[in-house]
Amino acid sequence: RVLREKFPRASAIKVVDISGGCGAMYEIHIESEEFREKRTVQQHQMVNQALSEEIKHMHGLRIFTSAPK
């Protein structure tokens, strides 16, 4: 929900629980027009900022971002 609000132009958002049961490690895939013309590190910073409160309760987070082709 938070990612949909922060990235309204996203064409795809996928969140996968990769914690093995504890629910505190996630893999996030986002394809969004907001990422166009931005370097990967900038894209990841945008995701980290969007999830700043949620990240405080996570053990780990893998982020994969891209702009639509």
All heavy atoms as TSV, in Angstrom:
chain	resi	resn	atom	element	x	y	z
A	1	ARG	N	N	0.832	-1.191	0.000
A	1	ARG	CA	C	0.000	0.000	0.000
A	1	ARG	C	C	0.877	1.256	0.000
A	1	ARG	O	O	0.645	2.176	-0.763
A	1	ARG	CB	C	-0.940	-0.020	1.213
A	1	ARG	CG	C	-1.868	1.161	1.281
A	1	ARG	CD	C	-2.664	1.200	2.564
A	1	ARG	NE	N	-1.882	1.154	3.779
A	1	ARG	CZ	C	-1.223	2.204	4.278
A	1	ARG	NH1	N	-1.226	3.350	3.650
A	1	ARG	NH2	N	-0.541	2.096	5.402
A	2	VAL	N	N	1.881	1.288	0.863
A	2	VAL	CA	C	2.764	2.451	0.959
A	2	VAL	C	C	3.464	2.700	-0.376
A	2	VAL	O	O	3.542	3.839	-0.841
A	2	VAL	CB	C	3.810	2.258	2.088
A	2	VAL	CG1	C	4.839	3.367	2.072
A	2	VAL	CG2	C	3.123	2.186	3.441
A	3	LEU	N	N	3.942	1.635	-1.008
A	3	LEU	CA	C	4.645	1.791	-2.280
A	3	LEU	C	C	3.711	2.288	-3.384
A	3	LEU	O	O	4.106	3.109	-4.197
A	3	LEU	CB	C	5.302	0.472	-2.687
A	3	LEU	CG	C	6.456	0.027	-1.786
A	3	LEU	CD1	C	6.910	-1.374	-2.156
A	3	LEU	CD2	C	7.616	1.007	-1.864
A	4	ARG	N	N	2.477	1.811	-3.401
A	4	ARG	CA	C	1.496	2.285	-4.395
A	4	ARG	C	C	1.221	3.785	-4.208
A	4	ARG	O	O	1.073	4.520	-5.175
A	4	ARG	CB	C	0.184	1.519	-4.282
A	4	ARG	CG	C	0.235	0.173	-4.899
A	4	ARG	CD	C	-0.156	0.237	-6.362
A	4	ARG	NE	N	0.144	-1.038	-6.990
A	4	ARG	CZ	C	0.713	-1.177	-8.158
A	4	ARG	NH1	N	1.072	-0.131	-8.857
A	4	ARG	NH2	N	0.948	-2.361	-8.656
A	5	GLU	N	N	1.178	4.234	-2.956
A	5	GLU	CA	C	0.941	5.652	-2.679
A	5	GLU	C	C	2.145	6.499	-3.087
A	5	GLU	O	O	1.986	7.582	-3.638
A	5	GLU	CB	C	0.653	5.863	-1.189
A	5	GLU	CG	C	-0.686	5.322	-0.749
A	5	GLU	CD	C	-0.879	5.389	0.760
A	5	GLU	OE1	O	-0.014	5.949	1.476
A	5	GLU	OE2	O	-1.897	4.856	1.245
A	6	LYS	N	N	3.343	6.017	-2.807
A	6	LYS	CA	C	4.561	6.781	-3.081
A	6	LYS	C	C	4.969	6.743	-4.549
A	6	LYS	O	O	5.658	7.637	-5.026
A	6	LYS	CB	C	5.719	6.259	-2.223
A	6	LYS	CG	C	5.497	6.389	-0.733
A	6	LYS	CD	C	5.524	7.821	-0.292
A	6	LYS	CE	C	5.366	7.887	1.219
A	6	LYS	NZ	N	5.536	9.227	1.751
A	7	PHE	N	N	4.571	5.682	-5.246
A	7	PHE	CA	C	4.917	5.533	-6.661
A	7	PHE	C	C	3.648	5.309	-7.482
A	7	PHE	O	O	3.411	4.216	-8.005
A	7	PHE	CB	C	5.908	4.367	-6.854
A	7	PHE	CG	C	7.202	4.560	-6.122
A	7	PHE	CD1	C	7.428	3.946	-4.907
A	7	PHE	CD2	C	8.197	5.386	-6.637
A	7	PHE	CE1	C	8.617	4.131	-4.219
A	7	PHE	CE2	C	9.388	5.586	-5.958
A	7	PHE	CZ	C	9.596	4.962	-4.738
A	8	PRO	N	N	2.814	6.343	-7.606
A	8	PRO	CA	C	1.530	6.185	-8.303
A	8	PRO	C	C	1.674	5.861	-9.786
A	8	PRO	O	O	0.753	5.331	-10.389
A	8	PRO	CB	C	0.841	7.529	-8.086
A	8	PRO	CG	C	1.946	8.485	-7.795
A	8	PRO	CD	C	3.009	7.696	-7.105
A	9	ARG	N	N	2.817	6.158	-10.373
A	9	ARG	CA	C	3.028	5.887	-11.789
A	9	ARG	C	C	3.667	4.515	-12.020
A	9	ARG	O	O	4.032	4.193	-13.149
A	9	ARG	CB	C	3.894	6.993	-12.395
A	9	ARG	CG	C	3.197	8.352	-12.350
A	9	ARG	CD	C	4.111	9.507	-12.670
A	9	ARG	NE	N	4.711	9.378	-13.984
A	9	ARG	CZ	C	5.775	10.067	-14.362
A	9	ARG	NH1	N	6.350	10.922	-13.550
A	9	ARG	NH2	N	6.280	9.902	-15.576
A	10	ALA	N	N	3.797	3.709	-10.985
A	10	ALA	CA	C	4.420	2.390	-11.123
A	10	ALA	C	C	3.565	1.482	-11.993
A	10	ALA	O	O	2.361	1.391	-11.816
A	10	ALA	CB	C	4.623	1.758	-9.756
A	11	SER	N	N	4.226	0.812	-12.930
A	11	SER	CA	C	3.512	-0.142	-13.780
A	11	SER	C	C	3.543	-1.535	-13.162
A	11	SER	O	O	2.744	-2.386	-13.515
A	11	SER	CB	C	4.119	-0.159	-15.181
A	11	SER	OG	O	5.506	-0.382	-15.123
A	12	ALA	N	N	4.477	-1.747	-12.221
A	12	ALA	CA	C	4.557	-3.041	-11.525
A	12	ALA	C	C	5.207	-2.850	-10.164
A	12	ALA	O	O	6.226	-2.166	-10.036
A	12	ALA	CB	C	5.359	-4.042	-12.343
A	13	ILE	N	N	4.603	-3.453	-9.139
A	13	ILE	CA	C	5.176	-3.488	-7.789
A	13	ILE	C	C	4.983	-4.901	-7.270
A	13	ILE	O	O	3.866	-5.418	-7.267
A	13	ILE	CB	C	4.501	-2.486	-6.828
A	13	ILE	CG1	C	4.754	-1.049	-7.279
A	13	ILE	CG2	C	5.009	-2.700	-5.400
A	13	ILE	CD1	C	4.077	0.002	-6.417
A	14	LYS	N	N	6.078	-5.507	-6.836
A	14	LYS	CA	C	6.005	-6.864	-6.286
A	14	LYS	C	C	6.821	-6.896	-5.001
A	14	LYS	O	O	7.975	-6.483	-4.978
A	14	LYS	CB	C	6.569	-7.858	-7.303
A	14	LYS	CG	C	6.548	-9.292	-6.830
A	14	LYS	CD	C	7.133	-10.214	-7.892
A	14	LYS	CE	C	7.243	-11.630	-7.380
A	14	LYS	NZ	N	7.932	-12.497	-8.350
A	15	VAL	N	N	6.208	-7.360	-3.925
A	15	VAL	CA	C	6.878	-7.493	-2.635
A	15	VAL	C	C	6.837	-8.967	-2.248
A	15	VAL	O	O	5.764	-9.573	-2.211
A	15	VAL	CB	C	6.196	-6.635	-1.543
A	15	VAL	CG1	C	6.896	-6.821	-0.206
A	15	VAL	CG2	C	6.178	-5.166	-1.945
A	16	VAL	N	N	8.008	-9.523	-1.963
A	16	VAL	CA	C	8.112	-10.938	-1.620
A	16	VAL	C	C	8.760	-11.073	-0.242
A	16	VAL	O	O	9.811	-10.486	0.022
A	16	VAL	CB	C	8.972	-11.695	-2.670
A	16	VAL	CG1	C	9.070	-13.168	-2.324
A	16	VAL	CG2	C	8.416	-11.503	-4.066
A	17	ASP	N	N	8.130	-11.857	0.641
A	17	ASP	CA	C	8.697	-12.159	1.953
A	17	ASP	C	C	9.764	-13.231	1.757
A	17	ASP	O	O	9.462	-14.355	1.375
A	17	ASP	CB	C	7.600	-12.658	2.890
A	17	ASP	CG	C	8.096	-12.959	4.296
A	17	ASP	OD1	O	9.318	-13.054	4.510
A	17	ASP	OD2	O	7.242	-13.102	5.183
A	18	ILE	N	N	11.028	-12.889	1.996
A	18	ILE	CA	C	12.131	-13.837	1.838
A	18	ILE	C	C	12.764	-14.176	3.185
A	18	ILE	O	O	13.889	-14.635	3.256
A	18	ILE	CB	C	13.201	-13.305	0.853
A	18	ILE	CG1	C	13.757	-11.963	1.306
A	18	ILE	CG2	C	12.638	-13.224	-0.559
A	18	ILE	CD1	C	14.968	-11.490	0.522
A	19	SER	N	N	11.996	-13.976	4.249
A	19	SER	CA	C	12.523	-14.147	5.603
A	19	SER	C	C	12.574	-15.598	6.054
A	19	SER	O	O	13.214	-15.902	7.058
A	19	SER	CB	C	11.682	-13.352	6.596
A	19	SER	OG	O	10.372	-13.892	6.658
A	20	GLY	N	N	11.863	-16.467	5.376
A	20	GLY	CA	C	11.820	-17.849	5.833
A	20	GLY	C	C	10.877	-18.037	7.006
A	20	GLY	O	O	10.969	-19.020	7.733
A	21	GLY	N	N	9.994	-17.067	7.243
A	21	GLY	CA	C	8.992	-17.249	8.281
A	21	GLY	C	C	8.896	-16.140	9.310
A	21	GLY	O	O	7.861	-15.962	9.920
A	22	CYS	N	N	9.974	-15.380	9.526
A	22	CYS	CA	C	9.903	-14.339	10.567
A	22	CYS	C	C	9.223	-13.063	10.072
A	22	CYS	O	O	8.853	-12.217	10.879
A	22	CYS	CB	C	11.294	-14.024	11.119
A	22	CYS	SG	S	12.348	-13.040	10.034
A	23	GLY	N	N	9.065	-12.913	8.763
A	23	GLY	CA	C	8.356	-11.753	8.223
A	23	GLY	C	C	9.096	-10.449	8.341
A	23	GLY	O	O	8.492	-9.396	8.410
A	24	ALA	N	N	10.433	-10.485	8.366
A	24	ALA	CA	C	11.184	-9.248	8.552
A	24	ALA	C	C	12.249	-9.034	7.478
A	24	ALA	O	O	13.103	-8.172	7.615
A	24	ALA	CB	C	11.832	-9.230	9.927
A	25	MET	N	N	12.207	-9.808	6.385
A	25	MET	CA	C	13.132	-9.602	5.279
A	25	MET	C	C	12.337	-9.694	3.983
A	25	MET	O	O	11.582	-10.634	3.776
A	25	MET	CB	C	14.258	-10.630	5.299
A	25	MET	CG	C	15.316	-10.355	4.275
A	25	MET	SD	S	16.832	-11.204	4.713
A	25	MET	CE	C	17.840	-10.704	3.346
A	26	TYR	N	N	12.523	-8.702	3.130
A	26	TYR	CA	C	11.710	-8.600	1.924
A	26	TYR	C	C	12.547	-8.313	0.696
A	26	TYR	O	O	13.630	-7.736	0.774
A	26	TYR	CB	C	10.664	-7.483	2.078
A	26	TYR	CG	C	9.701	-7.747	3.191
A	26	TYR	CD1	C	9.939	-7.279	4.477
A	26	TYR	CD2	C	8.555	-8.484	2.970
A	26	TYR	CE1	C	9.059	-7.539	5.507
A	26	TYR	CE2	C	7.663	-8.746	4.000
A	26	TYR	CZ	C	7.929	-8.270	5.261
A	26	TYR	OH	O	7.056	-8.534	6.288
A	27	GLU	N	N	11.986	-8.696	-0.436
A	27	GLU	CA	C	12.546	-8.368	-1.738
A	27	GLU	C	C	11.474	-7.559	-2.458
A	27	GLU	O	O	10.312	-7.978	-2.513
A	27	GLU	CB	C	12.850	-9.661	-2.490
A	27	GLU	CG	C	13.537	-9.465	-3.814
A	27	GLU	CD	C	13.955	-10.796	-4.411
A	27	GLU	OE1	O	14.955	-11.369	-3.940
A	27	GLU	OE2	O	13.243	-11.254	-5.330
A	28	ILE	N	N	11.862	-6.401	-2.970
A	28	ILE	CA	C	10.918	-5.497	-3.613
A	28	ILE	C	C	11.351	-5.253	-5.052
A	28	ILE	O	O	12.515	-4.943	-5.307
A	28	ILE	CB	C	10.848	-4.148	-2.861
A	28	ILE	CG1	C	10.309	-4.367	-1.449
A	28	ILE	CG2	C	9.996	-3.145	-3.615
A	28	ILE	CD1	C	10.359	-3.127	-0.590
A	29	HIS	N	N	10.412	-5.411	-5.964
A	29	HIS	CA	C	10.634	-5.121	-7.387
A	29	HIS	C	C	9.651	-4.020	-7.776
A	29	HIS	O	O	8.439	-4.186	-7.604
A	29	HIS	CB	C	10.360	-6.352	-8.249
A	29	HIS	CG	C	11.246	-7.512	-7.940
A	29	HIS	ND1	N	12.364	-7.797	-8.697
A	29	HIS	CD2	C	11.205	-8.443	-6.970
A	29	HIS	CE1	C	12.958	-8.878	-8.198
A	29	HIS	NE2	N	12.266	-9.282	-7.141
A	30	ILE	N	N	10.180	-2.904	-8.291
A	30	ILE	CA	C	9.319	-1.802	-8.719
A	30	ILE	C	C	9.750	-1.339	-10.105
A	30	ILE	O	O	10.923	-1.067	-10.330
A	30	ILE	CB	C	9.391	-0.596	-7.755
A	30	ILE	CG1	C	9.048	-1.004	-6.332
A	30	ILE	CG2	C	8.448	0.515	-8.235
A	30	ILE	CD1	C	9.217	0.114	-5.332
A	31	GLU	N	N	8.779	-1.260	-11.001
A	31	GLU	CA	C	9.000	-0.663	-12.311
A	31	GLU	C	C	8.145	0.594	-12.356
A	31	GLU	O	O	6.927	0.524	-12.218
A	31	GLU	CB	C	8.570	-1.628	-13.413
A	31	GLU	CG	C	8.821	-1.083	-14.797
A	31	GLU	CD	C	8.406	-2.064	-15.869
A	31	GLU	OE1	O	9.199	-2.968	-16.182
A	31	GLU	OE2	O	7.276	-1.924	-16.382
A	32	SER	N	N	8.816	1.733	-12.505
A	32	SER	CA	C	8.075	2.990	-12.448
A	32	SER	C	C	8.713	4.059	-13.326
A	32	SER	O	O	9.937	4.154	-13.428
A	32	SER	CB	C	8.016	3.496	-11.009
A	32	SER	OG	O	7.316	4.714	-10.945
A	33	GLU	N	N	7.860	4.869	-13.907
A	33	GLU	CA	C	8.321	5.994	-14.730
A	33	GLU	C	C	9.124	6.993	-13.887
A	33	GLU	O	O	9.991	7.696	-14.408
A	33	GLU	CB	C	7.100	6.671	-15.366
A	33	GLU	CG	C	7.428	7.603	-16.489
A	33	GLU	CD	C	8.153	6.941	-17.654
A	33	GLU	OE1	O	7.747	5.838	-18.076
A	33	GLU	OE2	O	9.139	7.528	-18.135
A	34	GLU	N	N	8.851	7.041	-12.590
A	34	GLU	CA	C	9.595	7.962	-11.703
A	34	GLU	C	C	11.092	7.677	-11.697
A	34	GLU	O	O	11.883	8.545	-11.338
A	34	GLU	CB	C	9.081	7.869	-10.255
A	34	GLU	CG	C	7.764	8.549	-10.024
A	34	GLU	CD	C	6.597	7.581	-9.926
A	34	GLU	OE1	O	6.625	6.517	-10.572
A	34	GLU	OE2	O	5.648	7.892	-9.216
A	35	PHE	N	N	11.489	6.475	-12.086
A	35	PHE	CA	C	12.904	6.100	-12.059
A	35	PHE	C	C	13.658	6.488	-13.332
A	35	PHE	O	O	14.883	6.413	-13.371
A	35	PHE	CB	C	13.054	4.593	-11.836
A	35	PHE	CG	C	12.505	4.122	-10.519
A	35	PHE	CD1	C	11.814	2.928	-10.438
A	35	PHE	CD2	C	12.665	4.855	-9.361
A	35	PHE	CE1	C	11.312	2.470	-9.228
A	35	PHE	CE2	C	12.169	4.425	-8.146
A	35	PHE	CZ	C	11.485	3.228	-8.071
A	36	ARG	N	N	12.942	6.889	-14.359
A	36	ARG	CA	C	13.590	7.220	-15.632
A	36	ARG	C	C	14.610	8.351	-15.432
A	36	ARG	O	O	14.353	9.296	-14.698
A	36	ARG	CB	C	12.550	7.634	-16.670
A	36	ARG	CG	C	13.151	7.736	-18.066
A	36	ARG	CD	C	12.148	7.763	-19.175
A	36	ARG	NE	N	11.157	6.706	-19.213
A	36	ARG	CZ	C	11.391	5.440	-19.592
A	36	ARG	NH1	N	12.591	5.056	-19.927
A	36	ARG	NH2	N	10.408	4.561	-19.614
A	37	GLU	N	N	15.759	8.199	-16.063
A	37	GLU	CA	C	16.841	9.198	-16.015
A	37	GLU	C	C	17.525	9.285	-14.644
A	37	GLU	O	O	18.281	10.217	-14.389
A	37	GLU	CB	C	16.344	10.603	-16.419
A	37	GLU	CG	C	15.686	10.667	-17.778
A	37	GLU	CD	C	16.634	10.352	-18.925
A	37	GLU	OE1	O	17.800	10.783	-18.870
A	37	GLU	OE2	O	16.196	9.650	-19.862
A	38	LYS	N	N	17.251	8.331	-13.756
A	38	LYS	CA	C	17.901	8.318	-12.441
A	38	LYS	C	C	18.832	7.116	-12.366
A	38	LYS	O	O	18.553	6.057	-12.902
A	38	LYS	CB	C	16.867	8.247	-11.321
A	38	LYS	CG	C	16.043	9.507	-11.208
A	38	LYS	CD	C	15.212	9.500	-9.958
A	38	LYS	CE	C	14.540	10.808	-9.667
A	38	LYS	NZ	N	13.984	11.537	-10.750
A	39	ARG	N	N	19.954	7.311	-11.681
A	39	ARG	CA	C	20.886	6.209	-11.470
A	39	ARG	C	C	20.272	5.220	-10.478
A	39	ARG	O	O	19.386	5.573	-9.705
A	39	ARG	CB	C	22.217	6.738	-10.928
A	39	ARG	CG	C	22.972	7.599	-11.949
A	39	ARG	CD	C	24.218	8.191	-11.370
A	39	ARG	NE	N	23.824	9.038	-10.235
A	39	ARG	CZ	C	24.604	9.307	-9.186
A	39	ARG	NH1	N	25.804	8.840	-9.106
A	39	ARG	NH2	N	24.170	10.068	-8.217
A	40	THR	N	N	20.768	3.996	-10.502
A	40	THR	CA	C	20.245	2.945	-9.628
A	40	THR	C	C	20.285	3.372	-8.162
A	40	THR	O	O	19.328	3.163	-7.427
A	40	THR	CB	C	21.035	1.635	-9.819
A	40	THR	OG1	O	20.944	1.252	-11.195
A	40	THR	CG2	C	20.484	0.526	-8.953
A	41	VAL	N	N	21.376	3.971	-7.739
A	41	VAL	CA	C	21.480	4.379	-6.330
A	41	VAL	C	C	20.396	5.407	-5.986
A	41	VAL	O	O	19.819	5.371	-4.893
A	41	VAL	CB	C	22.897	4.894	-5.986
A	41	VAL	CG1	C	23.206	6.219	-6.654
A	41	VAL	CG2	C	23.084	4.993	-4.490
A	42	GLN	N	N	20.083	6.300	-6.910
A	42	GLN	CA	C	19.024	7.282	-6.671
A	42	GLN	C	C	17.660	6.605	-6.590
A	42	GLN	O	O	16.825	6.971	-5.754
A	42	GLN	CB	C	19.017	8.333	-7.785
A	42	GLN	CG	C	20.243	9.223	-7.783
A	42	GLN	CD	C	20.303	10.103	-9.013
A	42	GLN	OE1	O	20.137	9.631	-10.136
A	42	GLN	NE2	N	20.550	11.386	-8.802
A	43	GLN	N	N	17.435	5.614	-7.446
A	43	GLN	CA	C	16.181	4.868	-7.422
A	43	GLN	C	C	16.006	4.170	-6.083
A	43	GLN	O	O	14.937	4.219	-5.468
A	43	GLN	CB	C	16.160	3.841	-8.555
A	43	GLN	CG	C	16.188	4.446	-9.934
A	43	GLN	CD	C	16.372	3.408	-11.020
A	43	GLN	OE1	O	16.202	2.216	-10.798
A	43	GLN	NE2	N	16.716	3.855	-12.223
A	44	HIS	N	N	17.071	3.531	-5.603
A	44	HIS	CA	C	17.008	2.811	-4.327
A	44	HIS	C	C	16.818	3.773	-3.163
A	44	HIS	O	O	16.103	3.454	-2.202
A	44	HIS	CB	C	18.247	1.952	-4.145
A	44	HIS	CG	C	18.286	0.789	-5.093
A	44	HIS	ND1	N	19.076	-0.316	-4.879
A	44	HIS	CD2	C	17.627	0.541	-6.254
A	44	HIS	CE1	C	18.895	-1.179	-5.864
A	44	HIS	NE2	N	18.028	-0.671	-6.708
A	45	GLN	N	N	17.415	4.947	-3.242
A	45	GLN	CA	C	17.213	5.955	-2.196
A	45	GLN	C	C	15.747	6.379	-2.134
A	45	GLN	O	O	15.204	6.591	-1.045
A	45	GLN	CB	C	18.107	7.170	-2.449
A	45	GLN	CG	C	19.564	6.915	-2.154
A	45	GLN	CD	C	20.479	8.038	-2.624
A	45	GLN	OE1	O	20.131	8.833	-3.501
A	45	GLN	NE2	N	21.665	8.099	-2.045
A	46	MET	N	N	15.114	6.481	-3.287
A	46	MET	CA	C	13.691	6.848	-3.324
A	46	MET	C	C	12.843	5.786	-2.619
A	46	MET	O	O	11.924	6.117	-1.857
A	46	MET	CB	C	13.228	7.003	-4.771
A	46	MET	CG	C	13.814	8.200	-5.481
A	46	MET	SD	S	13.494	8.177	-7.267
A	46	MET	CE	C	11.720	8.423	-7.301
A	47	VAL	N	N	13.157	4.517	-2.850
A	47	VAL	CA	C	12.413	3.428	-2.212
A	47	VAL	C	C	12.677	3.428	-0.704
A	47	VAL	O	O	11.758	3.306	0.104
A	47	VAL	CB	C	12.773	2.068	-2.840
A	47	VAL	CG1	C	12.094	0.928	-2.089
A	47	VAL	CG2	C	12.390	2.043	-4.318
A	48	ASN	N	N	13.948	3.579	-0.323
A	48	ASN	CA	C	14.288	3.618	1.100
A	48	ASN	C	C	13.574	4.763	1.808
A	48	ASN	O	O	13.078	4.600	2.923
A	48	ASN	CB	C	15.804	3.750	1.293
A	48	ASN	CG	C	16.522	2.440	1.120
A	48	ASN	OD1	O	16.063	1.401	1.569
A	48	ASN	ND2	N	17.657	2.484	0.449
A	49	GLN	N	N	13.513	5.907	1.165
A	49	GLN	CA	C	12.825	7.056	1.764
A	49	GLN	C	C	11.327	6.781	1.892
A	49	GLN	O	O	10.716	7.092	2.907
A	49	GLN	CB	C	13.073	8.301	0.922
A	49	GLN	CG	C	12.473	9.550	1.525
A	49	GLN	CD	C	12.805	10.781	0.700
A	49	GLN	OE1	O	13.268	10.698	-0.433
A	49	GLN	NE2	N	12.550	11.940	1.276
A	50	ALA	N	N	10.744	6.174	0.868
A	50	ALA	CA	C	9.308	5.871	0.896
A	50	ALA	C	C	8.960	4.906	2.026
A	50	ALA	O	O	7.882	4.972	2.616
A	50	ALA	CB	C	8.871	5.291	-0.446
A	51	LEU	N	N	9.896	3.996	2.327
A	51	LEU	CA	C	9.657	2.966	3.354
A	51	LEU	C	C	10.422	3.242	4.650
A	51	LEU	O	O	10.659	2.320	5.430
A	51	LEU	CB	C	10.074	1.593	2.807
A	51	LEU	CG	C	9.271	1.067	1.626
A	51	LEU	CD1	C	9.884	-0.215	1.114
A	51	LEU	CD2	C	7.820	0.838	2.025
A	52	SER	N	N	10.776	4.477	4.894
A	52	SER	CA	C	11.637	4.800	6.043
A	52	SER	C	C	11.101	4.279	7.377
A	52	SER	O	O	11.865	3.759	8.192
A	52	SER	CB	C	11.888	6.304	6.121
A	52	SER	OG	O	10.662	7.004	6.281
A	53	GLU	N	N	9.807	4.365	7.609
A	53	GLU	CA	C	9.238	3.862	8.874
A	53	GLU	C	C	9.204	2.335	8.898
A	53	GLU	O	O	9.521	1.717	9.916
A	53	GLU	CB	C	7.834	4.425	9.093
A	53	GLU	CG	C	7.816	5.878	9.507
A	53	GLU	CD	C	8.617	6.134	10.787
A	53	GLU	OE1	O	8.409	5.406	11.784
A	53	GLU	OE2	O	9.454	7.051	10.771
A	54	GLU	N	N	8.828	1.715	7.790
A	54	GLU	CA	C	8.717	0.255	7.720
A	54	GLU	C	C	10.081	-0.419	7.847
A	54	GLU	O	O	10.206	-1.481	8.444
A	54	GLU	CB	C	8.046	-0.161	6.398
A	54	GLU	CG	C	6.578	0.188	6.315
A	54	GLU	CD	C	6.283	1.655	6.001
A	54	GLU	OE1	O	7.216	2.425	5.696
A	54	GLU	OE2	O	5.095	2.013	6.061
A	55	ILE	N	N	11.118	0.224	7.297
A	55	ILE	CA	C	12.472	-0.352	7.312
A	55	ILE	C	C	12.988	-0.504	8.743
A	55	ILE	O	O	13.757	-1.417	9.033
A	55	ILE	CB	C	13.424	0.501	6.446
A	55	ILE	CG1	C	13.112	0.251	4.967
A	55	ILE	CG2	C	14.885	0.191	6.732
A	55	ILE	CD1	C	13.876	1.137	4.003
A	56	LYS	N	N	12.542	0.343	9.631
A	56	LYS	CA	C	12.995	0.269	11.028
A	56	LYS	C	C	12.678	-1.077	11.669
A	56	LYS	O	O	13.327	-1.488	12.616
A	56	LYS	CB	C	12.349	1.384	11.851
A	56	LYS	CG	C	12.806	2.763	11.470
A	56	LYS	CD	C	12.048	3.814	12.249
A	56	LYS	CE	C	12.439	5.199	11.799
A	56	LYS	NZ	N	11.666	6.247	12.492
A	57	HIS	N	N	11.674	-1.793	11.133
A	57	HIS	CA	C	11.242	-3.064	11.706
A	57	HIS	C	C	11.674	-4.267	10.879
A	57	HIS	O	O	11.225	-5.381	11.137
A	57	HIS	CB	C	9.709	-3.057	11.859
A	57	HIS	CG	C	9.202	-1.874	12.612
A	57	HIS	ND1	N	9.366	-1.735	13.975
A	57	HIS	CD2	C	8.582	-0.742	12.197
A	57	HIS	CE1	C	8.847	-0.583	14.356
A	57	HIS	NE2	N	8.368	0.043	13.301
A	58	MET	N	N	12.551	-4.032	9.902
A	58	MET	CA	C	12.996	-5.116	9.029
A	58	MET	C	C	14.421	-5.543	9.367
A	58	MET	O	O	15.225	-4.743	9.823
A	58	MET	CB	C	12.972	-4.656	7.564
A	58	MET	CG	C	11.618	-4.385	7.010
A	58	MET	SD	S	11.781	-3.869	5.276
A	58	MET	CE	C	10.117	-3.325	4.957
A	59	HIS	N	N	14.712	-6.814	9.107
A	59	HIS	CA	C	16.082	-7.317	9.237
A	59	HIS	C	C	16.861	-7.035	7.957
A	59	HIS	O	O	18.062	-6.818	7.995
A	59	HIS	CB	C	16.093	-8.831	9.484
A	59	HIS	CG	C	15.585	-9.215	10.819
A	59	HIS	ND1	N	16.300	-9.031	11.977
A	59	HIS	CD2	C	14.415	-9.785	11.183
A	59	HIS	CE1	C	15.585	-9.475	12.998
A	59	HIS	NE2	N	14.434	-9.929	12.543
A	60	GLY	N	N	16.171	-7.075	6.830
A	60	GLY	CA	C	16.842	-6.866	5.552
A	60	GLY	C	C	15.866	-6.544	4.450
A	60	GLY	O	O	14.671	-6.818	4.540
A	61	LEU	N	N	16.419	-5.936	3.391
A	61	LEU	CA	C	15.598	-5.526	2.273
A	61	LEU	C	C	16.447	-5.556	1.007
A	61	LEU	O	O	17.541	-5.002	0.969
A	61	LEU	CB	C	15.090	-4.094	2.495
A	61	LEU	CG	C	14.239	-3.455	1.422
A	61	LEU	CD1	C	12.954	-4.236	1.230
A	61	LEU	CD2	C	13.936	-2.019	1.788
A	62	ARG	N	N	15.949	-6.264	-0.016
A	62	ARG	CA	C	16.598	-6.262	-1.333
A	62	ARG	C	C	15.697	-5.480	-2.270
A	62	ARG	O	O	14.490	-5.753	-2.345
A	62	ARG	CB	C	16.798	-7.679	-1.857
A	62	ARG	CG	C	17.870	-8.413	-1.102
A	62	ARG	CD	C	18.311	-9.643	-1.840
A	62	ARG	NE	N	17.262	-10.671	-1.758
A	62	ARG	CZ	C	17.465	-11.950	-2.034
A	62	ARG	NH1	N	18.655	-12.369	-2.437
A	62	ARG	NH2	N	16.492	-12.811	-1.938
A	63	ILE	N	N	16.287	-4.528	-2.987
A	63	ILE	CA	C	15.514	-3.659	-3.851
A	63	ILE	C	C	15.964	-3.819	-5.301
A	63	ILE	O	O	17.163	-3.781	-5.589
A	63	ILE	CB	C	15.681	-2.186	-3.427
A	63	ILE	CG1	C	15.218	-1.983	-1.978
A	63	ILE	CG2	C	14.927	-1.255	-4.374
A	63	ILE	CD1	C	15.567	-0.625	-1.412
A	64	PHE	N	N	14.985	-3.972	-6.180
A	64	PHE	CA	C	15.230	-4.038	-7.618
A	64	PHE	C	C	14.315	-3.023	-8.266
A	64	PHE	O	O	13.098	-3.069	-8.094
A	64	PHE	CB	C	14.914	-5.451	-8.167
A	64	PHE	CG	C	15.759	-6.522	-7.543
A	64	PHE	CD1	C	15.325	-7.191	-6.411
A	64	PHE	CD2	C	16.987	-6.855	-8.083
A	64	PHE	CE1	C	16.097	-8.182	-5.824
A	64	PHE	CE2	C	17.770	-7.854	-7.511
A	64	PHE	CZ	C	17.331	-8.506	-6.387
A	65	THR	N	N	14.903	-2.063	-8.988
A	65	THR	CA	C	14.115	-1.008	-9.599
A	65	THR	C	C	14.434	-0.897	-11.090
A	65	THR	O	O	15.528	-1.246	-11.524
A	65	THR	CB	C	14.400	0.354	-8.927
A	65	THR	OG1	O	15.808	0.603	-8.978
A	65	THR	CG2	C	13.911	0.387	-7.500
A	66	SER	N	N	13.459	-0.372	-11.843
A	66	SER	CA	C	13.676	-0.122	-13.262
A	66	SER	C	C	12.606	0.829	-13.770
A	66	SER	O	O	11.568	1.015	-13.135
A	66	SER	CB	C	13.615	-1.425	-14.056
A	66	SER	OG	O	12.330	-2.008	-13.958
A	67	ALA	N	N	12.911	1.438	-14.912
A	67	ALA	CA	C	11.918	2.257	-15.602
A	67	ALA	C	C	11.312	1.400	-16.710
A	67	ALA	O	O	11.991	0.521	-17.242
A	67	ALA	CB	C	12.588	3.506	-16.199
A	68	PRO	N	N	10.055	1.626	-17.063
A	68	PRO	CA	C	9.441	0.851	-18.145
A	68	PRO	C	C	10.218	1.032	-19.451
A	68	PRO	O	O	10.740	2.107	-19.722
A	68	PRO	CB	C	8.041	1.433	-18.267
A	68	PRO	CG	C	7.793	2.137	-16.981
A	68	PRO	CD	C	9.129	2.594	-16.483
A	69	LYS	N	N	10.263	-0.020	-20.235
A	69	LYS	CA	C	10.987	0.057	-21.512
A	69	LYS	C	C	10.139	0.692	-22.576
A	69	LYS	O	O	8.969	0.715	-22.585
A	69	LYS	CB	C	11.396	-1.346	-21.939
A	69	LYS	CG	C	12.454	-1.900	-21.020
A	69	LYS	CD	C	12.941	-3.244	-21.530
A	69	LYS	CE	C	14.177	-3.659	-20.800
A	69	LYS	NZ	N	14.107	-4.388	-19.677
